[in-house]
C-alpha cells in the first residue's frame, strides 16, 4: 500500500517535470530522478508503456509552449524610402 502511494507520488512528480518544458522525453526525466536526485525506485515508475507515452506527450506539449513563449517578436519593418511620400522620403536621407 505504501509502495503504491510512493509510486503514485513519483508519477505525479514525473508529470510535473514533463509539464515544465525542461525535458524532451520520459527518459530524461528518469535520468534526472534516478541519477541526479538519487531515487532508485524511479525505474519502477517507468516500466509501464502508458505512463511513458503520457510523459512523452506532456513533454512535447510543454516544449511547444515553451518555444512559443521564447520566440522573439518580429522587428518592425521600415518601408523603403521609395515607398514613402515625397516629403518623408527627402527627410529620410
Secondary structure, DSSP 8 states (H G I E B T S, - for coil): -HHHHHHHHHHHHHHHHHHTTS-SSHHHHHHIIIIIS--TTHHHHT-SHHHHHHHHHHHHHHHHHHHHHH----------GGGS-HHHHHHH-
